[in-house]
Amino acid sequence: MTYDRDNRSLFVLPSTQDHIQGVLNAAVVFVMYGDYECFQSANVYRLIKVAGQQLQVSFGENNLGFIFRHFPQVQIHPHAQRAAEAAEAAAAQGQFWQMHEILFIHQQELENGYLVEYANRLGLDISQFLQDLSKGTYVDRINADIEGGLQSGVEAAPALFINGIRYLDRWTVEQIMAAIVAAND
């Protein structure tokens, strides 16, 4: 399968299958392809979070949506795939965003023992969590995210789409806020 590397549109549209903060039919929806072991992914996530919080006052709570999709770069980040699986195992127990935050905060500590510690901290059923990880229960979901990213021209994390269009500007709070305002007009 070949991909158009110049593609600037989101191939897989946002759906209820995604992990979303805010609402799916918001005026502005971010879709981020990220890697839990990638420093830039963590920074972009923080920038979007700050910009979103600042603009929530202006736009209202239901006008911004944020979707995270997995794009682990295993060739340079050996723990990214397992971290993504841990996030999905936590999602199965209703704790995706809590695990997502922990993984980005502790991205230098993503070995298996740490992942179990984080799951325990969140009060997850550890037996189920370990079973999900050992069986690779969520590998197909992660691979689907990667495939969707590749079809959208994503080659590396982080990659950001705003209302389905690839964001290629500078990664600053001000630039992201400006993009949100422009997308909302």
Short mmCIF file of the C-alpha atoms (twelve columns), coordinates in Angstrom:
data_MODEL
# 
_entry.id   MODEL 
# 
loop_
_atom_site.group_PDB 
_atom_site.id 
_atom_site.type_symbol 
_atom_site.label_atom_id 
_atom_site.label_alt_id 
_atom_site.label_comp_id 
_atom_site.label_asym_id 
_atom_site.label_seq_id 
_atom_site.Cartn_x 
_atom_site.Cartn_y 
_atom_site.Cartn_z 
_atom_site.pdbx_PDB_model_num 
ATOM 1   C CA . MET A 1   0.000   0.000   0.000  1 
ATOM 2   C CA . THR A 2   1.281   3.461   -0.840 1 
ATOM 3   C CA . TYR A 3   0.537   6.728   0.871  1 
ATOM 4   C CA . ASP A 4   0.480   10.270  -0.350 1 
ATOM 5   C CA . ARG A 5   3.143   11.879  1.874  1 
ATOM 6   C CA . ASP A 6   1.881   15.342  0.928  1 
ATOM 7   C CA . ASN A 7   -1.586  14.503  2.179  1 
ATOM 8   C CA . ARG A 8   -2.752  17.176  4.579  1 
ATOM 9   C CA . SER A 9   -6.158  15.711  5.397  1 
ATOM 10  C CA . LEU A 10  -7.179  13.299  8.097  1 
ATOM 11  C CA . PHE A 11  -7.984  9.947   6.486  1 
ATOM 12  C CA . VAL A 12  -9.787  8.350   9.451  1 
ATOM 13  C CA . LEU A 13  -12.404 10.809  10.664 1 
ATOM 14  C CA . PRO A 14  -13.078 11.252  14.407 1 
ATOM 15  C CA . SER A 15  -15.570 8.751   15.800 1 
ATOM 16  C CA . THR A 16  -16.918 7.343   19.037 1 
ATOM 17  C CA . GLN A 17  -14.170 4.690   18.781 1 
ATOM 18  C CA . ASP A 18  -11.595 7.390   19.574 1 
ATOM 19  C CA . HIS A 19  -10.443 8.533   23.000 1 
ATOM 20  C CA . ILE A 20  -11.835 12.056  23.233 1 
ATOM 21  C CA . GLN A 21  -11.762 14.894  25.725 1 
ATOM 22  C CA . GLY A 22  -14.587 17.312  25.069 1 
ATOM 23  C CA . VAL A 23  -17.178 16.464  22.478 1 
ATOM 24  C CA . LEU A 24  -16.931 14.770  19.108 1 
ATOM 25  C CA . ASN A 25  -19.060 17.380  17.320 1 
ATOM 26  C CA . ALA A 26  -17.189 20.372  18.768 1 
ATOM 27  C CA . ALA A 27  -16.552 23.426  16.595 1 
ATOM 28  C CA . VAL A 28  -12.809 22.640  16.789 1 
ATOM 29  C CA . VAL A 29  -11.530 19.063  17.038 1 
ATOM 30  C CA . PHE A 30  -7.850  18.231  17.427 1 
ATOM 31  C CA . VAL A 31  -6.573  14.806  16.444 1 
ATOM 32  C CA . MET A 32  -3.060  14.093  17.658 1 
ATOM 33  C CA . TYR A 33  -0.955  11.115  16.662 1 
ATOM 34  C CA . GLY A 34  1.513   10.660  19.497 1 
ATOM 35  C CA . ASP A 35  4.127   8.444   21.094 1 
ATOM 36  C CA . TYR A 36  4.349   8.192   24.888 1 
ATOM 37  C CA . GLU A 37  8.137   7.985   24.837 1 
ATOM 38  C CA . CYS A 38  8.504   11.017  22.537 1 
ATOM 39  C CA . PHE A 39  9.437   14.246  24.310 1 
ATOM 40  C CA . GLN A 40  7.871   16.351  21.532 1 
ATOM 41  C CA . SER A 41  4.574   14.438  21.766 1 
ATOM 42  C CA . ALA A 42  4.393   15.230  25.483 1 
ATOM 43  C CA . ASN A 43  5.163   18.908  24.812 1 
ATOM 44  C CA . VAL A 44  2.540   19.212  22.076 1 
ATOM 45  C CA . TYR A 45  -0.047  17.536  24.308 1 
ATOM 46  C CA . ARG A 46  0.736   20.049  27.078 1 
ATOM 47  C CA . LEU A 47  0.534   22.986  24.640 1 
ATOM 48  C CA . ILE A 48  -2.858  21.856  23.340 1 
ATOM 49  C CA . LYS A 49  -4.079  21.375  26.887 1 
ATOM 50  C CA . VAL A 50  -2.995  24.885  27.916 1 
ATOM 51  C CA . ALA A 51  -4.400  26.480  24.757 1 
ATOM 52  C CA . GLY A 52  -7.652  24.584  25.207 1 
ATOM 53  C CA . GLN A 53  -8.005  25.664  28.834 1 
ATOM 54  C CA . GLN A 54  -7.351  29.300  27.916 1 
ATOM 55  C CA . LEU A 55  -9.846  29.237  25.065 1 
ATOM 56  C CA . GLN A 56  -12.553 27.310  26.919 1 
ATOM 57  C CA . VAL A 57  -13.539 30.569  28.560 1 
ATOM 58  C CA . SER A 58  -14.081 32.201  25.158 1 
ATOM 59  C CA . PHE A 59  -15.538 29.295  23.218 1 
ATOM 60  C CA . GLY A 60  -17.265 27.300  25.932 1 
ATOM 61  C CA . GLU A 61  -16.667 23.768  27.096 1 
ATOM 62  C CA . ASN A 62  -18.423 22.031  24.197 1 
ATOM 63  C CA . ASN A 63  -16.618 23.850  21.394 1 
ATOM 64  C CA . LEU A 64  -13.268 22.065  21.719 1 
ATOM 65  C CA . GLY A 65  -12.526 18.379  21.318 1 
ATOM 66  C CA . PHE A 66  -9.224  16.536  21.629 1 
ATOM 67  C CA . ILE A 67  -8.567  13.037  20.306 1 
ATOM 68  C CA . PHE A 68  -5.391  11.074  20.942 1 
ATOM 69  C CA . ARG A 69  -4.320  8.307   18.585 1 
ATOM 70  C CA . HIS A 70  -1.319  6.056   19.036 1 
ATOM 71  C CA . PHE A 71  1.714   6.361   16.778 1 
ATOM 72  C CA . PRO A 72  4.518   4.566   18.669 1 
ATOM 73  C CA . GLN A 73  7.854   4.871   16.895 1 
ATOM 74  C CA . VAL A 74  9.307   1.563   18.064 1 
ATOM 75  C CA . GLN A 75  12.479  1.919   15.995 1 
ATOM 76  C CA . ILE A 76  13.599  4.837   18.204 1 
ATOM 77  C CA . HIS A 77  11.398  4.405   21.301 1 
ATOM 78  C CA . PRO A 78  11.560  0.813   22.562 1 
ATOM 79  C CA . HIS A 79  8.903   1.286   25.288 1 
ATOM 80  C CA . ALA A 80  6.350   3.276   23.269 1 
ATOM 81  C CA . GLN A 81  4.358   0.267   22.027 1 
ATOM 82  C CA . ARG A 82  4.005   -1.259  25.499 1 
ATOM 83  C CA . ALA A 83  3.041   2.139   26.929 1 
ATOM 84  C CA . ALA A 84  0.308   2.457   24.277 1 
ATOM 85  C CA . GLU A 85  -0.928  -1.026  25.221 1 
ATOM 86  C CA . ALA A 86  -0.971  0.024   28.898 1 
ATOM 87  C CA . ALA A 87  -3.061  3.087   28.010 1 
ATOM 88  C CA . GLU A 88  -5.533  0.864   26.160 1 
ATOM 89  C CA . ALA A 89  -5.649  -1.655  29.016 1 
ATOM 90  C CA . ALA A 90  -6.413  1.267   31.347 1 
ATOM 91  C CA . ALA A 91  -9.081  2.486   28.876 1 
ATOM 92  C CA . ALA A 92  -10.815 -0.878  29.166 1 
ATOM 93  C CA . GLN A 93  -11.184 -0.071  32.865 1 
ATOM 94  C CA . GLY A 94  -12.345 3.512   32.258 1 
ATOM 95  C CA . GLN A 95  -8.997  5.174   33.013 1 
ATOM 96  C CA . PHE A 96  -7.508  6.076   29.615 1 
ATOM 97  C CA . TRP A 97  -6.944  9.781   30.228 1 
ATOM 98  C CA . GLN A 98  -5.565  9.206   33.723 1 
ATOM 99  C CA . MET A 99  -3.028  6.670   32.380 1 
ATOM 100 C CA . HIS A 100 -2.338  8.927   29.378 1 
ATOM 101 C CA . GLU A 101 -1.315  11.771  31.740 1 
ATOM 102 C CA . ILE A 102 0.889   9.495   33.864 1 
ATOM 103 C CA . LEU A 103 2.669   8.063   30.815 1 
ATOM 104 C CA . PHE A 104 3.522   11.511  29.469 1 
ATOM 105 C CA . ILE A 105 4.658   12.732  32.910 1 
ATOM 106 C CA . HIS A 106 6.883   9.667   33.424 1 
ATOM 107 C CA . GLN A 107 8.018   9.065   29.864 1 
ATOM 108 C CA . GLN A 108 11.526  8.119   30.976 1 
ATOM 109 C CA . GLU A 109 10.036  5.330   33.132 1 
ATOM 110 C CA . LEU A 110 7.967   3.143   30.819 1 
ATOM 111 C CA . GLU A 111 9.355   -0.320  31.529 1 
ATOM 112 C CA . ASN A 112 6.839   -3.030  32.499 1 
ATOM 113 C CA . GLY A 113 7.348   -2.653  36.261 1 
ATOM 114 C CA . TYR A 114 6.532   1.045   36.082 1 
ATOM 115 C CA . LEU A 115 3.442   0.397   33.963 1 
ATOM 116 C CA . VAL A 116 2.129   -1.976  36.629 1 
ATOM 117 C CA . GLU A 117 2.934   0.616   39.305 1 
ATOM 118 C CA . TYR A 118 0.929   3.245   37.386 1 
ATOM 119 C CA . ALA A 119 -1.987  0.834   36.945 1 
ATOM 120 C CA . ASN A 120 -1.902  0.120   40.667 1 
ATOM 121 C CA . ARG A 121 -1.801  3.846   41.439 1 
ATOM 122 C CA . LEU A 122 -4.976  4.274   39.357 1 
ATOM 123 C CA . GLY A 123 -6.700  1.462   41.231 1 
ATOM 124 C CA . LEU A 124 -6.981  -0.754  38.158 1 
ATOM 125 C CA . ASP A 125 -7.633  -4.487  38.380 1 
ATOM 126 C CA . ILE A 126 -3.970  -5.531  38.113 1 
ATOM 127 C CA . SER A 127 -4.751  -9.114  37.163 1 
ATOM 128 C CA . GLN A 128 -6.876  -7.942  34.211 1 
ATOM 129 C CA . PHE A 129 -4.311  -5.285  33.287 1 
ATOM 130 C CA . LEU A 130 -1.484  -7.848  33.187 1 
ATOM 131 C CA . GLN A 131 -3.634  -10.314 31.270 1 
ATOM 132 C CA . ASP A 132 -4.445  -7.656  28.652 1 
ATOM 133 C CA . LEU A 133 -0.748  -6.796  28.266 1 
ATOM 134 C CA . SER A 134 0.466   -10.388 28.094 1 
ATOM 135 C CA . LYS A 135 -2.150  -11.363 25.500 1 
ATOM 136 C CA . GLY A 136 -1.533  -8.260  23.366 1 
ATOM 137 C CA . THR A 137 -5.268  -7.558  23.569 1 
ATOM 138 C CA . TYR A 138 -4.997  -4.021  22.184 1 
ATOM 139 C CA . VAL A 139 -2.243  -4.424  19.580 1 
ATOM 140 C CA . ASP A 140 -4.792  -4.410  16.736 1 
ATOM 141 C CA . ARG A 141 -6.318  -1.148  17.949 1 
ATOM 142 C CA . ILE A 142 -2.895  0.499   18.147 1 
ATOM 143 C CA . ASN A 143 -2.014  -0.829  14.688 1 
ATOM 144 C CA . ALA A 144 -5.275  0.635   13.349 1 
ATOM 145 C CA . ASP A 145 -4.264  4.043   14.746 1 
ATOM 146 C CA . ILE A 146 -0.838  3.735   13.102 1 
ATOM 147 C CA . GLU A 147 -2.398  2.676   9.785  1 
ATOM 148 C CA . GLY A 148 -4.818  5.623   9.884  1 
ATOM 149 C CA . GLY A 149 -1.911  7.939   10.587 1 
ATOM 150 C CA . LEU A 150 0.096   6.575   7.679  1 
ATOM 151 C CA . GLN A 151 -2.928  6.990   5.389  1 
ATOM 152 C CA . SER A 152 -3.080  10.620  6.531  1 
ATOM 153 C CA . GLY A 153 0.569   11.197  5.620  1 
ATOM 154 C CA . VAL A 154 1.924   10.898  9.178  1 
ATOM 155 C CA . GLU A 155 5.525   9.734   9.211  1 
ATOM 156 C CA . ALA A 156 6.493   10.594  12.783 1 
ATOM 157 C CA . ALA A 157 4.964   11.703  16.054 1 
ATOM 158 C CA . PRO A 158 3.754   14.156  16.995 1 
ATOM 159 C CA . ALA A 159 1.326   14.915  14.189 1 
ATOM 160 C CA . LEU A 160 -1.625  17.191  14.708 1 
ATOM 161 C CA . PHE A 161 -4.807  17.750  12.722 1 
ATOM 162 C CA . ILE A 162 -7.248  20.566  13.430 1 
ATOM 163 C CA . ASN A 163 -10.721 19.958  12.004 1 
ATOM 164 C CA . GLY A 164 -9.244  17.320  9.723  1 
ATOM 165 C CA . ILE A 165 -6.445  19.496  8.256  1 
ATOM 166 C CA . ARG A 166 -2.803  18.822  9.121  1 
ATOM 167 C CA . TYR A 167 -1.318  21.500  11.391 1 
ATOM 168 C CA . LEU A 168 2.145   22.376  10.097 1 
ATOM 169 C CA . ASP A 169 2.777   25.698  11.839 1 
ATOM 170 C CA . ARG A 170 5.038   26.375  14.825 1 
ATOM 171 C CA . TRP A 171 4.375   24.491  18.068 1 
ATOM 172 C CA . THR A 172 3.677   27.333  20.505 1 
ATOM 173 C CA . VAL A 173 0.631   28.047  22.655 1 
ATOM 174 C CA . GLU A 174 0.058   31.275  20.737 1 
ATOM 175 C CA . GLN A 175 0.235   29.577  17.324 1 
ATOM 176 C CA . ILE A 176 -2.065  26.752  18.415 1 
ATOM 177 C CA . MET A 177 -4.531  29.243  19.918 1 
ATOM 178 C CA . ALA A 178 -4.501  31.204  16.666 1 
ATOM 179 C CA . ALA A 179 -5.190  27.992  14.749 1 
ATOM 180 C CA . ILE A 180 -8.116  27.220  17.081 1 
ATOM 181 C CA . VAL A 181 -9.560  30.707  16.573 1 
ATOM 182 C CA . ALA A 182 -9.130  30.428  12.783 1 
ATOM 183 C CA . ALA A 183 -10.760 26.960  12.734 1 
ATOM 184 C CA . ASN A 184 -13.677 28.242  14.811 1 
ATOM 185 C CA . ASP A 185 -14.447 31.112  12.374 1 
# 
